């Protein structure tokens, strides 16, 4: 298969956002009198959208709609002010993206992070990279692992789903790729384990970002 596009997850795949996500939510939990969680625990709390994150971190007896909505609003405000304190691209990611641009491979980002933060992060950390499409969680749109967003991205890029590599670090990402008919590529430098990725459909496992280049054509554009 000649792959024409790569769709990336954001958190845990392109950017290490774990500490900013964790500190923002823990600050909110403490403000409202709830116990915070260890930063490492957020590897499994995040990944399915801000509302689900908020529900997961609350004690079982407080997971009601009113409380979730109140903390969610506070979390979004807190994160808006502290999204770039510790966040950094993973080692090797900027070089990989530059090489993919050089080769003429279309690039996109599809994240369950709220759309405004997804776009802000991509713009701030990958200003020099050309992404054909950047999509986060939007009202009225289904989140991953539903394939709706991935198929929308493929349509925007004018490529067929089997012509896309979908790269991510969680079960949610691999399930999304499988459901959309894309090639599931798991990365081991992110938030979850190799076993989780394989068990949820990963057909390629990357230990280093540069390994992705072996599955893509050489330069297809003229100088």
C-alpha positions as CSV (number, residue, x, y, z in Angstrom):
1,X,0.0,0.0,0.0
2,X,1.3,3.5,-0.9
3,X,0.4,5.7,2.1
4,X,-0.3,9.3,1.2
5,X,-1.2,10.8,4.5
6,X,-0.4,10.4,8.2
7,X,-2.9,11.3,10.9
8,X,-1.4,11.9,14.3
9,X,-2.9,11.9,17.8
10,X,-1.6,14.9,19.8
11,X,-1.2,14.2,23.6
12,X,1.2,11.3,24.2
13,X,2.1,11.1,20.5
14,X,3.4,14.4,19.3
15,X,3.5,16.3,22.6
16,X,4.2,15.2,26.1
17,X,1.4,17.1,27.8
18,X,1.0,14.9,30.9
19,X,2.3,17.3,33.6
20,X,0.3,20.3,32.4
21,X,-2.9,18.2,32.1
22,X,-2.3,16.6,35.6
23,X,-1.4,19.8,37.4
24,X,-4.3,21.7,35.9
25,X,-6.8,19.1,37.0
26,X,-5.2,18.5,40.4
27,X,-5.4,22.3,41.1
28,X,-9.1,22.2,40.3
29,X,-9.7,19.1,42.5
30,X,-7.9,20.7,45.4
31,X,-9.8,24.0,45.0
32,X,-13.1,22.1,45.3
33,X,-12.0,19.9,48.2
34,X,-11.3,16.7,46.3
35,X,-8.1,14.6,46.6
36,X,-5.6,15.0,43.7
37,X,-4.1,12.1,41.8
38,X,-0.4,11.2,41.1
39,X,0.8,12.6,37.8
40,X,1.4,9.1,36.5
41,X,-2.2,8.2,37.1
42,X,-3.2,10.7,34.4
43,X,-1.7,8.4,31.8
44,X,-5.0,6.5,32.1
45,X,-7.3,9.3,33.1
46,X,-6.7,11.3,29.9
47,X,-7.3,10.4,26.3
48,X,-11.1,10.3,25.9
49,X,-11.9,14.0,26.2
50,X,-12.1,16.6,29.0
51,X,-15.5,15.6,30.2
52,X,-14.6,12.0,30.7
53,X,-11.3,13.0,32.3
54,X,-13.3,15.1,34.8
55,X,-15.6,12.2,35.6
56,X,-12.8,9.8,36.1
57,X,-10.9,11.9,38.6
58,X,-13.9,12.5,40.9
59,X,-14.7,10.2,43.7
60,X,-17.4,7.7,42.8
61,X,-20.0,9.3,45.0
62,X,-19.6,12.7,43.3
63,X,-19.8,11.7,39.7
64,X,-23.1,13.5,39.0
65,X,-23.8,15.8,36.1
66,X,-23.8,19.0,38.1
67,X,-20.5,18.4,39.8
68,X,-18.8,17.2,36.6
69,X,-20.0,20.2,34.7
70,X,-18.8,22.6,37.4
71,X,-15.3,21.0,37.6
72,X,-15.1,20.7,33.8
73,X,-15.6,24.5,33.4
74,X,-13.0,25.2,36.1
75,X,-10.6,22.7,34.5
76,X,-10.9,24.3,31.0
77,X,-10.2,27.7,32.5
78,X,-7.2,26.4,34.5
79,X,-5.7,24.6,31.6
80,X,-6.2,27.7,29.4
81,X,-3.7,29.4,31.7
82,X,-1.3,26.6,32.2
83,X,-1.2,24.5,29.0
84,X,2.4,25.3,28.1
85,X,4.3,25.2,31.4
86,X,5.9,21.7,31.0
87,X,4.5,20.6,27.6
88,X,7.2,19.8,25.0
89,X,7.4,17.8,21.7
90,X,8.8,14.3,22.2
91,X,12.4,13.9,21.1
92,X,12.6,13.2,17.4
93,X,9.1,14.5,16.6
94,X,10.0,17.8,15.0
95,X,12.6,16.2,12.8
96,X,10.1,13.5,11.7
97,X,7.5,16.1,10.8
98,X,10.0,18.2,8.8
99,X,11.0,15.1,6.9
100,X,7.4,14.2,6.1
101,X,6.8,17.7,4.9
102,X,9.9,17.4,2.7
103,X,8.6,14.1,1.3
104,X,5.3,15.7,0.4
105,X,3.3,13.5,2.8
106,X,0.0,15.1,3.9
107,X,-0.1,15.5,7.7
108,X,-3.1,15.9,10.0
109,X,-3.8,16.0,13.8
110,X,-6.9,14.4,15.3
111,X,-7.3,14.7,19.0
112,X,-9.9,14.3,21.8
113,X,-8.5,17.4,23.4
114,X,-10.9,20.3,23.0
115,X,-10.5,21.8,19.6
116,X,-9.3,25.3,20.7
117,X,-6.5,23.7,22.7
118,X,-5.6,21.3,20.0
119,X,-5.1,24.1,17.5
120,X,-3.3,26.2,20.1
121,X,-0.8,23.5,20.9
122,X,-0.1,22.6,17.2
123,X,0.4,26.3,16.4
124,X,2.7,27.0,19.3
125,X,4.9,23.9,19.1
126,X,4.9,23.1,15.4
127,X,4.7,26.6,13.8
128,X,7.0,25.6,11.0
129,X,5.2,22.4,10.1
130,X,2.6,22.3,7.4
131,X,-0.5,20.4,8.6
132,X,-3.3,20.0,6.1
133,X,-5.9,19.5,8.8
134,X,-6.0,20.0,12.7
135,X,-9.1,18.8,14.5
136,X,-9.9,18.5,18.2
137,X,-13.0,17.7,20.1
138,X,-15.9,19.8,18.9
139,X,-19.5,20.2,20.0
140,X,-21.9,18.0,18.0
141,X,-19.0,15.8,16.7
142,X,-18.3,12.3,17.9
143,X,-15.0,11.7,19.7
144,X,-12.5,8.9,19.1
145,X,-12.8,5.9,19.0
146,X,-15.8,6.7,16.8
147,X,-14.3,6.9,13.3
148,X,-16.3,10.0,12.3
149,X,-13.4,12.4,12.9
150,X,-10.8,10.2,11.2
151,X,-13.0,9.8,8.1
152,X,-13.7,13.5,8.0
153,X,-10.0,14.2,8.0
154,X,-9.4,11.7,5.2
155,X,-12.1,13.4,3.2
156,X,-10.5,16.8,3.8
157,X,-7.2,15.4,2.6
158,X,-8.8,13.8,-0.4
159,X,-7.4,10.4,0.4
160,X,-9.0,7.0,1.0
161,X,-8.8,5.6,4.5
162,X,-6.5,2.7,3.5
163,X,-4.1,5.3,2.2
164,X,-3.7,6.8,5.8
165,X,-1.4,5.8,8.6
166,X,-3.1,6.6,11.9
167,X,-0.4,7.2,14.7
168,X,-1.3,7.2,18.4
169,X,-0.4,6.0,21.8
170,X,-3.6,4.6,23.3
171,X,-6.2,1.9,22.8
172,X,-8.6,4.7,21.8
173,X,-6.3,5.6,18.9
174,X,-5.9,2.1,17.7
175,X,-9.6,1.4,17.9
176,X,-10.2,4.6,15.9
177,X,-7.8,3.5,13.1
178,X,-9.4,0.1,12.9
179,X,-12.9,1.4,12.8
180,X,-11.9,3.9,10.1
181,X,-10.1,1.4,7.9
182,X,-6.7,3.0,8.4
183,X,-3.4,1.5,9.3
184,X,-3.0,1.5,13.1
185,X,0.4,2.6,14.2
186,X,1.2,2.6,17.9
187,X,4.0,4.5,19.6
188,X,5.7,3.3,22.8
189,X,7.0,6.8,24.0
190,X,3.5,8.0,25.0
191,X,1.1,7.4,27.8
192,X,0.2,3.7,27.5
193,X,1.9,0.4,27.0
194,X,2.9,-1.7,24.0
195,X,0.6,-4.5,25.1
196,X,-2.4,-2.2,25.2
197,X,-1.6,-1.0,21.7
198,X,-1.2,-4.5,20.3
199,X,-4.3,-5.8,22.0
200,X,-6.4,-3.0,20.4
201,X,-5.2,-3.5,16.8
202,X,-1.8,-1.9,16.3
203,X,-0.2,-3.4,13.2
204,X,3.0,-1.3,13.5
205,X,4.8,-0.4,16.7
206,X,7.3,2.4,16.8
207,X,10.0,2.7,19.4
208,X,11.4,5.9,17.9
209,X,9.7,8.6,15.7
210,X,12.1,8.1,12.8
211,X,11.0,4.5,12.4
212,X,7.8,5.8,10.7
213,X,9.8,6.9,7.7
214,X,10.3,3.3,6.6
215,X,6.6,2.9,5.8
216,X,6.3,6.0,3.6
217,X,7.6,6.9,0.1
218,X,10.6,9.0,-0.5
219,X,10.3,12.6,-1.6
220,X,7.3,13.0,-4.0
221,X,7.5,16.8,-4.6
222,X,9.9,18.7,-6.7
223,X,12.5,21.0,-5.1
